[in-house]
Amino acid sequence: MAQLRIAMAQVNPTVGDLDGNCRLVLDYARRAHEAGAHLAVFPELVVTGYPVEDLALRNSFVSASIKAVAALAEQLAQEGLGELPVGVGYLSRRVGVGERYGQPAGAPQNAFALLYRGRVEVTSAKHHLPNYGVFDEFRHFVPGEALPVVRLHGVDVAFAVCEDLWQGGGPVAAARRARAGLLVTVNASPYERDKDNVRLELCQRRAREIGAAVGYVNMSGGQDELIFDGDSLIVDSEGELVARAPKFAEDLFVTDLALPAAADSGEGPVSEEPAQAVDGVRVVRHLLSPEPVAAYAPDPPVLTPRADPASDVGEVYRALVVGVRDYARKNGFASAAVALSGGIDSAVSITVAVDALGPDRVHALLLPSKYSSEHSVSDAEELVKRQGISARTVAIAPIVAAFEESITLEGLAAENLQARVRGTLLMGLSNQEGHLVLATGNKSELATGYSTLYGDSVGGFAPIKDCWKSLVWELARWRNAAAERAGEVPPIPENSIAKPPSAELRPGQLDTDSLPDYDLLDGLLDAYVGTDQGMRELTSAGYDPELVRRVIRMVDRAEYKRRQYPPGPKISSRNFGRDRRLPITNRWTPPD
């Protein structure tokens, strides 16, 4: 067996910040060198950030990425790090082929590079291009056709990119045929609830298939609505978990591995092996260092413990915090503003913001109307006191009255006027003071259209957009319990959690006047929105047929509202946004 110390850097790049991302790689490569690593690897498209979306279709951006990687290789060598192979994801292009119908012009590729001794020593590109859920890679990239296998200190190490591990055949089959001792995959795999063990089980299955250890390095941090949770890991050739990095944190994850030495000497130039081509993927071998390193005492592996998988509400909460923190930071917002009503949605939204940005950077605006209950105002004031944030109160009744003197509005139109006055005040505050306005709507409201355009939908980011109302209550209880365990005052007043939800736009109004009980509604919505179950499946599951018809009708009619809602952190397997795309103009009525 040969020894190899691998450093996997689950870092948090920013899309488009090539200089900053390269500085990030340089910093972590230096730390990997100081830790005695023989190989350092970084996530998918770390140089450009991920996802680049239609930036991939701009030749200037692709050229800048290629140039940045070459410059990074030179800088690594100049700083004494040239002997450390550094693997990075970047945006490249396929050369030497003509344009093909149906493929992106300019042939951009989601690529991998191994930097060594001041130059780009190895390049390859992602073979399997995902085109489901949040991914549009068929639109943006052309596939790669090679699996690089690098002889490093006497071990054959294969490199693949994200989806290449998720799909059978292709690079996975090529790695098996190449008899690699280690398969390293660079990833930008977004967070979803319950995805934790899916990744581990995938790596275990692939390790057993190819008879080699698998290293999985993942991105961390937030990018628009996507959250990358890290959770990098290594399994041995039998599929046993060797090491695992923390979640929702940048980390340099260093692990000593005992790996099978390559069967042959490996001496000679770079070689292609067309005979080993599998599913359109050829093996390309590269020689960096044929001799194993001298034997050394390995450090114990890091195996970050996982919480009880049956209770993942805390992970969801951490994902929301990361989403708000990075959206604000990466878009240049130093502070956030939230309309605080005393209800559960605004309470959880503002608590997430405080945990993400700090209490001195979160500003509450209390906007009571003539229908606001006394307890709503007092609950909002109590939350402000508990969390130590700044707040101001603006009674909106006189402003609403001024509108009503100019135009006669009744019923729903009059109710919505109150929400729109609040939205106007929030955006005015944002323009004046530069705050990021956080919308406080939840997924149940967005699904059913129970929200006011240009009112409670106003904002630049929506922390609980992908959380069903029932989950919002769970998040509040979890956060309060976490505070109690830490000996702190629970941040959310109990009355905000316990009282029946209400928009308070008319006397005595409750959500249940317009919507079914949320425990019932959320289950039905999750089935219809999350898995596309139709009338037949939903009624077979026990839901009342008339309720199903009513809910489906509400969801389908509200698409135009959802299109105009701000982005928010994706925490489910199917969010409103990149995951679910339906026409606004739509006369399709599902059959019974």
Secondary structure, DSSP 8 states (H G I E B T S, - for coil): -EEEEEEEEE----TT-HHHHHHHHHHHHHHHHHTT-SEEE--TTTTT-S--GGGGG-HHHHHHHHHHHHHHHHHHHHTT-TTS-EEEEEEEE--S----TTS-TT-EEEEEEEEETTEEEEEEE-SS---STT--HHHH-----EEEEEEETTEEEEEEETHHHHSSSHHHHHHHHTT-SEEEEEE--B--TT-HHHHHHHHHHHHHHHTSEEEEEE-EEEETTEEEEB--EEE-TT--EEEE--BSS-EEEEEEEEE---SS---SS-EEEEEEEETTEEEEEEEEE-S-----------B-----TT--HHHHHHHHHHHHHHHHHHTT---EEEE--SSHHHHHHHHHHHHHH-GGGEEEEE---TT--HHHHHHHHHHHHHHT-EEEE---HHHHHHHHHHS---HHHHHHHHHHHHHHHHHHHHHHH--EEB----HHHHHHT-S-TTTTT-SSB-TTTTS-HHHHHHHHHHHHHHHHHTT---SS-HHHHHS-----SSTT--GGGTS--HHHHHHHHIIIIIH---HHHHHHTT--HHHHHHHHHHHHHTHHHHHTS------SSS-BTTTB---SS-------
